[in-house]
Amino acid sequence: MTQARTRATAFAPASVGNVAVGFDILGHTVAALGDRVTATRRPEPGVSIRSITGVVADLPLEAERNTAGRAALALQQELGLTYGFDLEIEKGIPLGSGLGGSAASAVAAVVATAALVDSPPGRTQLLKFAMQGEEVASGSVHVDNIAPSLYGGLVLTVGIDNPHVKAIPVPESVRCVIVHPHMMLATREARAILKPTVPLGDVIWQQANLAGFLAGCYTDDLPLIRESLLDVVIEPQRRVLIPGFADVKQAALDAGALGCSISGAGPTMFAWAEAHDADAVCAGMVAAFARHGLETDRWVSAIDRQGARLVD
């Protein structure tokens, strides 16, 4: 058997978690930004983080407390490897942005380290390793950011112990508008605000919206997507954490958006729109945030079908 390479760099894209109607089970990639992790194989077992650079640098260097480090440790330990890895992390996703930054670091780490293994694990194993890294940041295991960052595109993931990942088609005319206000919102804080119970009527409404959204994606039914892309469970609880939320959402809808909600835990907001409306939707959302004193970064793109990959 030919020994694997000794150094590899992987890129993992940012992601929109939940996609409004699929709390903890739906997500899609955001190709415009992401994280890179370079892994170097070393003789000693374990994982060391050599550097963290980019838009966020003040993250834990201890592997157990770092999402990339913990994911790589899971791979090293569960595969019973007698060697280990040194990691260099380049953050391209702002911390606490709601764009899957912790997930992208974990995914990039497992993709890079897997390239250095003599018998590389499959993608489902990589997903499970990355999930352990994500838990470090959010305090719970969820896959709505991990799965799209690893697999690419819009994906539905069912199950935690035995996850099943299903790619969902997206109509060609759809664009995703991402607007990130310059503020930080920790995932733990956004999850802590959620109530432990949900009224039965809201559960039924949300189930109908999830089913309608998926059916609309499979059948290119934009009116059905417009009718269904509405979160009646999580958004009403988290909207208070984002200044100007109602105005930003209304601006998106007034400009023709198919729907608008919170990206992951926030504070980033996303909208789906047809290509001819996307720029106007973006401009409306940016202007609304500005009226509430928030500067923003923004991106408009198709739903990229490419997930994490080696880049060297």
N, C-alpha and C positions, 0 to 999 in steps of 0.2 A: 504494500500500500504506500502511495506517495504521501509524504508528510504535508499537512496543510501549510499555508503561508504563515508568516510570523507577524504581519502587521496589516491592518485593514481599516478603512474609514467608511462609515455608513451615514447616510442622510435619512431622516425620518420626518415626514411633513407634519405640519400643524393640522388640527382637526376641529370641526364643529361637533360637539357632543350633544346628544339628545335629539337634535333636529326638531325641537319643539315637542313632538308627539311621542317620542320614543325614549323616555327617561331611562338612562343607563343601558339601553340596548341598541340605539341607532346612533350613527355618526358618519361623517364624511370628511374627506381630506380637504385641506386648504394648501394648494401647491405653492402659494406665494412665499411662504416662510416655513422654517423647520429647524431642527437641531442636528448637529453632526457629532459623532463620537468616533474617535480613533482608538483602536485597541491594539496592544502589542503583547504578543505571547511571551511568557517568562517561565523559567523552570520551576519556581516555587508556586504552590497552590495559593488560592486567595485572589483578592482583587484590590488594587491600589488606584486611587484617583490622583494623577499627576498634575492636572491643571483644569481650571474652569475659566473659560473666556467668553466673550460675546456680550449680549445685551444684559445678561445676568451673570455676575461673577461671585457673589457672596453666598454661595451654597455650600453645604457640608462637604468636606473632603473625605470624611469617614464613609467607607463604602456602604455600611449597614444603614446609614442615615441619608443616603443619596439615592434618588430613583434609578439612575443609570447604574450606580455601583451595586445596589441591591439586586437589580435584574441580572447583572453579570454574575454576581455571587450565586444566585439561584441556578443559573446555567452551569457554573463551575462545580457546584456541590452536588446537584441532582444528577449530573452526568458522571459523577465520580472521577473527575479529571485529576490527574496527578500534577498538573501544571496550572498556572493562573494567568492573570491579565493585568496590564497597566492601561488605564483609560485617560484620554484627553477629551474633555467635553467642550464643545463650542455651542453656546446657546444662541439661537436665532429667534426664539419665542419669548416674549416678555413674561415674567413671573406673575402668577395670579391674573392672567388675561382672559381665561376661559377659552383658550385656543389649544389646549392639550399639551402644554409645555412639559409637564412631568411625564406624560405618556410618551411623547416624542423622544425624550432622553432615554427612557427605558427601552423603547423599541430600537433606537439606533444602537444602543449598547449591545442588545442581544443579537442583532443582525451582524454587527462588526465582530463580536466575539465568536459567533457561530462560524464565521468564515475562517477562523483559526483552529477549528476543531477537526481532528482527523476524520471523524464520521459525523458530519453536521446533522443536527436535529431538524425535524420538520417544522412547518410553520405553526401547527397547533401547539407544539412544545414551546416554540419561541413566544407565542401568545401567553402561555401560562407563566413563563419566566418573567415576561414584561409586566404581567399583572401584579406580581409580587413587588416589583419596583414601584408601580403606581400606588400601591397601598401605603407606601412610606409617606407620600405627599398628601393623600386625601383621607387616610385613616380607614378606608374601606376598599374592597375589591370590586371594580366595575370596569367594563370593557368598551364603553361608548367612544372613548378616545383612542385606546390601545388598538382596537381592531382596525379602524380605518387607517390609522397611521401605518400599521404593518401591511395590511392587505391592499389599501387604496380604494378610492371611489366611495360610494354610499353603501354601507354594510349594516346588516342586522345580525346581532349576536345573541343566541339563545343558550343559556346555561353558563355556569361558572366553573364547576368542577370538571365538566365535560362540555366545553364550549363548542357550539356549531355556528360557523360564520357563513352568512349568505350574502353574496353581492346583489344589490338592488339596482336595476337599470334606472337611469335618469334621462328624461326627455332632452334631446339635443339642444333645444332652444333655451333651456334653463341655465341661468347664471346665478352664482352665489355672491352676494354683496356682504362684505365683512367690514364692520366699523368698530375700531377699538379705541375707547376713550382712555385718556391718560390718567388712569387710576388703577389701583390694585385691589383685587377681591379674592381672598384665600378660599380655596375649595372647601376646606373644613368649615369655615364660617358660613358659606352658602349652603352646605349640607345641614349644618346645625340648626338653621332657621326652619327647616321643613318639619311639618307636623307628622306624627306617627300614624295618623289615620286619615282616610279620605272618604267623603260622603259617597254613597253608592251611586247616586245620580252622576257625579263627576267621573267615577270610574267607567260607567257605561258610555258617557260622552267621549271620554278620552280613548276608550277602546274603538269606538266608531271612527274617531279621527285618525287613529293609527292605521286601521284597516283601510279607510278611504285613501289616505296618503300613499300607502303601499300599492293599492290597486291603481291609483292614478299614475304612479311611476311606471308600473308594468304596462299600462295601456296608453301612455302618452296623453292622458286626460287632464289637461291643465285646469279646466274648471273644477274638477274633482279635487285636485291638489289645492287649489285656492280655497275651496270650501273646508278642506280637512286640516290644513296646516295651522292648527290652533291648539295651544297647550292650555287646558283648563285646570290642571292639577298643580304643576310646579311653578309656572310663570306667575300666577297671581300671588304666590308667597314670596318669590325672589325679586319681584319688580321693584320693591321698596329699597333694595340695595343699590340701584342704578339711578343716579340723578337724571331726570328728564326722560325716563323710560317711556312713559305714555306718549309724550310728544314725538320721540324718535320713531316709535312704532307707527303712530298715525301718519307721520311724514312719509314713511316707506309705503304704507298702504295708499296714501293719496297719490303717490307717484306711480302706482301701478303694480306694486309688489304682490306676488302670490301669497306671501305670508312673511311675518317678521317676528322674531323672538330672541331669547337669550342664547348665546353660544356657550354650551356647557354650563359652568357655574357662574359665568359672567366675569367682568362687566361688559365684555365684547357682545355686540348684538349682530345678528345675521338676518339677511332677507333672501328669499328666492324670488327671482324675477325673470321674465323673458328678456332675451338679449337686447331688444330695442328699448326696454325700459330701465335696464340695469344702471346706467350712468345717472339717470334722473333720480332713481331710488337712492343711490349712494349719496348724491348731492343733498337730497332732502334730509337724510339721516345725519350727515355731517353738520348741516346747518342747525338742525334741532339740538344736537349736543352742544354746539357753539352757543346757542341761546341760553344754555344752562352752565356756561363757563367752562366747558371741557373741550380741550383740543383733542384731535383724533388722528389715528392712522387708519387708512382704508384700502381695501383691495376689491377688485371685481374679477371673477374668473369662472370658467367652467368647472364642473365637478371633476377634478383630476382623477383618473383611474389608476395612477401609478402610486404605489405605496413606498415603503422603505426600501432602500437599495444601496448596494455598495457604490462608492463614487471614486474609487482609485483603482 
